[in-house]
Amino acid sequence: MSRTKVIHSSPQDIEQAFYEALEAADLEALMDLWADDEHVVCIHPGGPRVEGYHDVRDSWKEILSAGALQIRVVPVHRVEGVMVSVHNLVEQVMMSSSRGEPHVVQVNATNVYHKGPNGWKIVMHHASPAMDTEELAEDDLSEFDPQPTLH
């Protein structure tokens, strides 16, 4: 069964769809959001620069093979133009410790979107561990599922 392609009308719409696809571990939905281009770039926390649609797809396939991600997004700054939008944000990712206890890892991320004939598409996602993370209050964990399945 083929998937209906959605045309995203704003950078905010595609960003929401991006994080929903990650939370659902839906690789097909995730990759529908990326520009099918040899110059798209993705850098995962602590990982190498991955360039090209197929290599980006392979990198997400490996990450999502461990299951859905629980991510809360905190917008920091946006620069929006007619054809390009750059969003800087903090991703608060629910993780499990080696003892199975939940904790949140903060990641600084930049998402770059480009508007083309098929609406807005992701052309770059760059995420890196936040070096200056502050301790999160216990209630910061309340929005996350207490039984996370993460990598």
Buried (B, 14 or more C-beta within 10 A) or exposed (E): EEEEEBEBEBBBBBBEBBBBBBEEBBBEBBBBBBBEBEEBBBBBBEEEEBBBBEBBBEBBEEBBEEEBBBBBBEEEEBEEEEEBBBBBBBBBBBBBEEEEEBEBBBBBBBBBBBBEEEBBBBBBBBBBEBEEBEEEEEEEBEEBEEEBEBE
